[in-house]
Amino acid sequence: MNQVEIEQFGEELYFIAASPASRRLRTQAELLSKTDVPLLITGEPGAGKATAARLIHSLSIRSSFPFVQVNCKALTADLLESELFGYEHLGINGRVETKIAKVEQAAKGTILLQNFDAIPISVQSRLLRLLQTREFVRFGGQSHIRADVRIMATSQGNLEQAVAEGKLNDELYYHLSAFELSVPALRERREEIPLFVGHFMSRLTRRYGVSAPAYSSTFLEMCKQYSWLGNLRQLEVFVKRFLAFGDEATALEELKSQPHDQNNDFHNGDSWQVQSDGHGGDEKASLKVLVRHAKGEAERSAIAQALEETHWNRKAAARALSISYRALLYKIQEYQLVPQESFSIRSTRNGFGNGS
């Protein structure tokens, strides 16, 4: 029997190694944790790139300091620049208002740039200077600020093609890709699928206060044989739906009906449905309520999260969710979503995040 290694480095964050592919990844992660150079982590959507980054951080000498994530795809160029490098702005009262940069928040720790290939060219030049000098200047400021932070980035795209098309600064790419870690797809480590099914089942039953339905070895075997184009995110949603309906036969029929071919766009156009986890829902919801609202709550949670991450810039949120701007406006009205006051105030600076 293959040895199973499970490491926990957060309340609900685990790294599971029960396959040769994951054990190789664990060995590579340990080696990379001993260096302090920038790192590029590649892999399919939902494969666990952020988890790999957290693992490396937890093994490094920076582990006791912050780990900060920024989703570069969810923000416009101006908002992303503001998030990464902060700003200094003269307020109406004549006092300088300062926004602390994410690279400052991650001081002595690690910053993870998710969807690195979505960074606009204008922001790429500032990021390159940060990599070269370990210094940056806040937007609107003049002082050079030292940044003691390790930079990691994730990508699921073809970066060499992006460089060839002029969408990615070649020097920035070479700086980040000097050390690269590839996270294997779930179908390349099928031995771990039963473990992840059990993990998601345990976590979701605690969250919703319900009992886990019984499932057979046949159920687990079919899960192992499925291709999981959406990787762990797709598997988690499948387990959530199985928990909601509580019927193995129904769950397996649903699995059979989902396409296996690589032309399926599950992890692109519909990924916003996969990423949601119902964090905003009632943790003690009854199974009846869960069944009735599973899809709606997942959709509402994903939309709310995207809007918060983009500071209620609706066009940026629509891009992050891969839906049309009009569809997003309809969903905002349907779910009666409203911005928090903090986002409303913050979005007025220089017209950023007005969603128009």
C-alpha positions as CSV (number, residue, x, y, z in Angstrom):
1,M,0.0,0.0,0.0
2,N,1.3,3.4,-0.9
3,Q,2.3,5.7,1.9
4,V,0.0,8.6,2.5
5,E,1.5,11.9,3.7
6,I,-0.9,14.7,4.9
7,E,0.3,18.1,6.1
8,Q,-1.9,20.7,7.6
9,F,-0.7,24.3,7.5
10,G,-4.0,26.2,8.1
11,E,-7.4,25.7,9.6
12,E,-8.7,24.0,6.5
13,L,-5.5,23.8,4.4
14,Y,-3.9,20.5,3.7
15,F,-1.4,19.0,1.4
16,I,-2.0,15.4,0.5
17,A,0.7,13.2,-1.0
18,A,-0.5,9.7,-1.8
19,S,0.9,9.4,-5.4
20,P,4.3,9.6,-7.0
21,A,3.4,12.9,-8.7
22,S,2.5,14.6,-5.4
23,R,5.5,13.2,-3.6
24,R,7.7,14.6,-6.3
25,L,5.9,17.9,-5.9
26,R,6.5,17.8,-2.1
27,T,10.2,17.1,-2.6
28,Q,10.5,20.0,-5.1
29,A,8.5,22.3,-2.7
30,E,10.9,21.6,0.1
31,L,13.9,22.4,-2.1
32,L,12.4,25.6,-3.3
33,S,11.5,26.6,0.3
34,K,15.2,26.8,1.1
35,T,15.8,29.5,-1.6
36,D,14.5,33.1,-1.6
37,V,14.2,33.7,-5.3
38,P,11.0,34.5,-7.2
39,L,9.0,31.4,-8.2
40,L,6.5,30.6,-11.0
41,I,3.9,27.9,-10.3
42,T,2.0,26.5,-13.3
43,G,-0.8,24.1,-13.7
44,E,-4.5,23.7,-14.7
45,P,-7.3,25.7,-13.1
46,G,-8.2,24.2,-9.7
47,A,-5.2,21.9,-9.5
48,G,-3.9,23.4,-6.3
49,K,-1.3,26.0,-7.3
50,A,-2.1,28.3,-4.3
51,T,-1.9,25.4,-2.0
52,A,1.5,24.5,-3.3
53,A,2.6,28.2,-2.7
54,R,1.3,28.0,0.8
55,L,3.2,24.8,1.4
56,I,6.5,26.3,0.2
57,H,5.9,29.3,2.4
58,S,5.1,27.1,5.4
59,L,8.4,25.2,4.9
60,S,10.5,28.4,4.5
61,I,12.2,30.7,7.0
62,R,9.4,33.2,6.2
63,S,6.7,30.9,7.5
64,S,6.1,33.0,10.7
65,F,5.4,36.1,8.6
66,P,2.4,37.0,6.3
67,F,1.3,35.1,3.3
68,V,-0.6,37.6,1.0
69,Q,-2.6,36.6,-2.1
70,V,-3.6,39.0,-4.9
71,N,-5.9,37.8,-7.8
72,C,-4.5,39.8,-10.7
73,K,-7.3,38.7,-13.0
74,A,-10.0,40.2,-10.8
75,L,-8.7,43.8,-10.8
76,T,-8.4,46.5,-13.4
77,A,-4.9,47.9,-14.2
78,D,-5.4,51.0,-11.9
79,L,-6.9,48.9,-9.0
80,L,-4.2,46.3,-9.3
81,E,-1.4,48.9,-9.2
82,S,-3.1,50.4,-6.2
83,E,-3.4,47.1,-4.4
84,L,0.2,46.0,-5.1
85,F,2.0,49.2,-4.6
86,G,-0.4,51.3,-2.5
87,Y,-0.9,55.1,-3.0
88,E,-0.4,58.5,-1.4
89,H,-3.3,60.9,-2.1
90,L,-4.0,64.4,-0.9
91,G,-7.4,64.3,0.7
92,I,-10.0,67.1,0.8
93,N,-8.9,68.0,4.3
94,G,-5.4,68.7,3.1
95,R,-3.9,65.6,4.8
96,V,-2.1,62.9,2.9
97,E,-4.2,59.7,2.7
98,T,-2.1,56.5,2.4
99,K,-3.0,53.1,1.3
100,I,-0.5,50.4,2.4
101,A,0.7,48.3,-0.5
102,K,0.2,44.5,-0.5
103,V,4.0,44.1,-0.8
104,E,4.2,46.0,2.5
105,Q,1.6,43.9,4.1
106,A,3.6,40.8,3.2
107,A,6.8,42.2,4.8
108,K,9.3,39.5,5.5
109,G,6.8,37.0,4.2
110,T,5.4,35.9,0.8
111,I,3.2,37.5,-1.8
112,L,1.4,35.3,-4.3
113,L,0.3,36.9,-7.6
114,Q,-2.5,34.6,-8.9
115,N,-3.2,34.6,-12.6
116,F,0.1,36.4,-13.2
117,D,-0.4,36.4,-17.0
118,A,-3.4,38.8,-16.5
119,I,-1.2,41.6,-15.2
120,P,-1.5,44.6,-17.6
121,I,1.7,45.8,-19.3
122,S,1.7,49.1,-17.4
123,V,1.8,47.2,-14.1
124,Q,4.4,44.7,-15.3
125,S,7.0,47.4,-15.6
126,R,6.6,48.4,-12.0
127,L,6.7,44.7,-10.9
128,L,9.9,44.2,-12.8
129,R,11.5,47.1,-11.1
130,L,10.5,45.6,-7.7
131,L,12.1,42.3,-8.7
132,Q,15.3,44.0,-9.8
133,T,15.7,46.5,-7.0
134,R,13.5,45.2,-4.2
135,E,12.2,48.7,-3.9
136,F,9.0,50.4,-5.0
137,V,7.3,53.8,-4.8
138,R,3.6,54.1,-3.9
139,F,1.4,55.6,-6.6
140,G,1.5,59.4,-6.2
141,G,4.4,59.1,-3.7
142,Q,8.1,59.9,-4.0
143,S,9.8,57.9,-1.3
144,H,11.5,54.6,-2.3
145,I,10.3,51.8,0.1
146,R,12.4,48.7,0.7
147,A,10.4,45.5,0.1
148,D,11.6,42.4,2.0
149,V,9.2,39.9,0.4
150,R,9.4,36.7,-1.6
151,I,7.3,36.9,-4.8
152,M,5.5,33.9,-6.2
153,A,3.2,33.8,-9.2
154,T,0.7,31.3,-10.6
155,S,-0.4,30.9,-14.2
156,Q,-2.5,28.5,-16.2
157,G,-1.8,30.1,-19.6
158,N,0.9,29.8,-22.2
159,L,3.4,32.4,-21.0
160,E,5.8,31.9,-23.9
161,Q,3.0,32.7,-26.3
162,A,2.1,35.7,-24.3
163,V,5.7,37.0,-24.5
164,A,5.7,36.4,-28.3
165,E,2.4,38.3,-28.7
166,G,3.8,41.2,-26.6
167,K,1.3,40.7,-23.8
168,L,4.0,39.8,-21.3
169,N,7.3,41.6,-20.6
170,D,10.0,39.1,-21.6
171,E,12.4,40.3,-18.9
172,L,9.7,39.9,-16.2
173,Y,8.9,36.4,-17.5
174,Y,12.6,35.4,-17.4
175,H,12.9,36.7,-13.8
176,L,10.0,34.7,-12.6
177,S,10.5,31.6,-14.6
178,A,14.1,31.0,-13.5
179,F,12.5,28.6,-11.0
180,E,9.3,26.9,-12.0
181,L,7.1,24.4,-10.2
182,S,4.4,22.5,-12.1
183,V,1.4,21.3,-10.2
184,P,0.0,18.0,-11.7
185,A,-3.7,17.7,-12.6
186,L,-5.9,15.6,-10.4
187,R,-6.2,12.9,-13.1
188,E,-2.4,12.5,-12.8
189,R,-2.8,11.6,-9.1
190,R,-5.9,9.5,-9.1
191,E,-4.8,7.7,-5.9
192,E,-5.6,10.8,-4.0
193,I,-9.2,11.3,-5.2
194,P,-10.8,9.1,-2.4
195,L,-8.8,11.1,0.2
196,F,-10.1,14.4,-1.2
197,V,-13.6,13.1,-1.4
198,G,-13.4,12.2,2.3
199,H,-11.8,15.6,3.1
200,F,-14.4,17.6,1.3
201,M,-17.2,15.5,2.8
202,S,-15.9,16.0,6.3
203,R,-15.4,19.8,5.9
204,L,-18.8,20.3,4.2
205,T,-20.8,18.2,6.7
206,R,-19.3,20.3,9.5
207,R,-20.1,23.5,7.7
208,Y,-23.8,22.6,7.1
209,G,-24.4,20.6,10.2
210,V,-25.6,17.5,8.4
211,S,-24.6,13.8,8.3
212,A,-22.5,12.4,5.5
213,P,-24.5,10.1,3.2
214,A,-23.1,6.6,2.7
215,Y,-21.2,5.8,-0.4
216,S,-19.8,2.6,-1.9
217,S,-16.4,1.5,-3.2
218,T,-18.0,1.7,-6.7
219,F,-18.7,5.4,-6.1
220,L,-15.1,6.0,-5.2
221,E,-13.9,4.0,-8.2
222,M,-16.0,6.0,-10.6
223,C,-14.7,9.2,-9.0
224,K,-11.1,7.9,-9.6
225,Q,-11.8,7.2,-13.3
226,Y,-13.4,10.5,-14.1
227,S,-11.2,13.1,-15.8
228,W,-12.0,16.1,-13.5
229,L,-11.2,18.9,-16.0
230,G,-11.9,21.4,-13.2
231,N,-9.6,19.5,-10.9
232,L,-10.1,19.9,-7.1
233,R,-12.6,22.8,-7.5
234,Q,-14.8,20.6,-9.6
235,L,-14.5,17.7,-7.3
236,E,-15.4,19.8,-4.3
237,V,-18.6,21.1,-6.0
238,F,-19.5,17.5,-7.0
239,V,-19.1,16.4,-3.3
240,K,-21.2,19.3,-2.2
241,R,-24.0,18.4,-4.6
242,F,-23.8,14.7,-3.5
243,L,-24.1,15.9,0.1
244,A,-27.2,18.0,-0.8
245,F,-29.0,15.2,-2.6
246,G,-27.7,12.3,-0.5
247,D,-28.2,9.8,-3.2
248,E,-25.3,7.9,-4.7
249,A,-27.1,6.8,-7.9
250,T,-28.2,10.4,-8.7
251,A,-24.6,11.6,-8.1
252,L,-23.1,9.0,-10.4
253,E,-25.7,9.7,-13.1
254,E,-24.7,13.4,-12.9
255,L,-21.1,12.4,-13.2
256,K,-21.7,10.3,-16.2
257,S,-23.6,13.1,-17.9
258,Q,-20.8,15.6,-17.6
259,P,-18.4,15.8,-20.6
260,H,-14.9,14.4,-20.4
261,D,-13.4,15.9,-23.5
262,Q,-10.7,18.6,-23.4
263,N,-12.9,20.9,-25.5
264,N,-15.3,21.2,-22.5
265,D,-15.0,24.7,-21.1
266,F,-15.8,23.8,-17.5
267,H,-12.8,25.4,-16.0
268,N,-13.1,28.6,-18.1
269,G,-16.5,29.9,-18.7
270,D,-18.2,28.2,-15.7
271,S,-15.3,28.3,-13.3
272,W,-17.0,31.0,-11.2
273,Q,-19.6,28.4,-10.2
274,V,-16.9,26.0,-9.2
275,Q,-14.9,28.4,-7.1
276,S,-17.7,29.3,-4.7
277,D,-18.0,27.5,-1.4
278,G,-21.0,29.1,0.3
279,H,-18.9,30.9,2.9
280,G,-21.6,33.5,3.3
281,G,-24.4,31.0,3.9
282,D,-25.9,29.8,7.1
283,E,-23.3,27.3,8.6
284,K,-26.1,25.4,10.3
285,A,-28.4,25.2,7.3
286,S,-30.7,22.2,7.2
287,L,-30.3,19.7,4.4
288,K,-33.7,20.7,3.0
289,V,-32.5,24.3,2.7
290,L,-29.2,23.2,1.3
291,V,-30.9,21.2,-1.4
292,R,-33.2,24.1,-2.3
293,H,-30.5,26.8,-2.3
294,A,-27.2,25.0,-3.1
295,K,-26.9,26.4,-6.7
296,G,-28.2,29.8,-5.8
297,E,-26.1,30.3,-2.7
298,A,-23.0,29.1,-4.6
299,E,-23.7,31.6,-7.4
300,R,-24.5,34.4,-5.0
301,S,-21.3,33.8,-3.0
302,A,-19.1,33.7,-6.0
303,I,-20.5,36.9,-7.4
304,A,-20.3,38.7,-4.0
305,Q,-16.7,37.6,-3.6
306,A,-15.7,38.8,-7.1
307,L,-17.4,42.2,-6.4
308,E,-15.5,42.6,-3.1
309,E,-12.2,41.6,-4.7
310,T,-12.7,44.2,-7.4
311,H,-14.0,46.9,-5.0
312,W,-17.3,46.7,-6.8
313,N,-15.9,47.5,-10.2
314,R,-18.7,45.6,-12.0
315,K,-16.9,45.4,-15.4
316,A,-13.8,43.9,-13.7
317,A,-16.0,41.5,-11.7
318,A,-17.8,40.4,-14.9
319,R,-14.4,39.6,-16.5
320,A,-13.3,37.7,-13.5
321,L,-16.5,35.6,-13.5
322,S,-16.4,35.1,-17.3
323,I,-19.9,36.4,-17.7
324,S,-21.3,39.4,-19.6
325,Y,-21.6,42.8,-17.9
326,R,-25.4,42.7,-18.5
327,A,-25.7,39.3,-16.9
328,L,-23.8,40.5,-13.8
329,L,-26.1,43.5,-13.4
330,Y,-29.1,41.1,-13.6
331,K,-27.6,38.8,-10.9
332,I,-26.7,41.8,-8.6
333,Q,-30.4,42.8,-8.8
334,E,-31.7,39.2,-8.4
335,Y,-29.6,38.6,-5.3
336,Q,-30.0,42.1,-4.0
337,L,-26.3,42.6,-3.5
338,V,-25.1,45.9,-2.2
339,P,-21.5,47.2,-1.6
340,Q,-20.2,47.5,1.8
341,E,-19.6,51.1,2.9
342,S,-15.8,50.6,3.0
343,F,-15.8,49.7,-0.7
344,S,-18.0,52.6,-1.6
345,I,-15.7,55.1,0.0
346,R,-12.5,53.5,-1.3
347,S,-13.8,53.3,-4.9
348,T,-14.2,57.1,-5.2
349,R,-10.5,57.7,-5.3
350,N,-9.6,59.0,-8.8
351,G,-12.7,57.3,-10.1
352,F,-11.4,53.8,-9.5
353,G,-13.9,51.0,-9.1
354,N,-16.9,53.0,-10.2
355,G,-18.1,50.1,-12.3
356,S,-19.3,52.3,-15.1
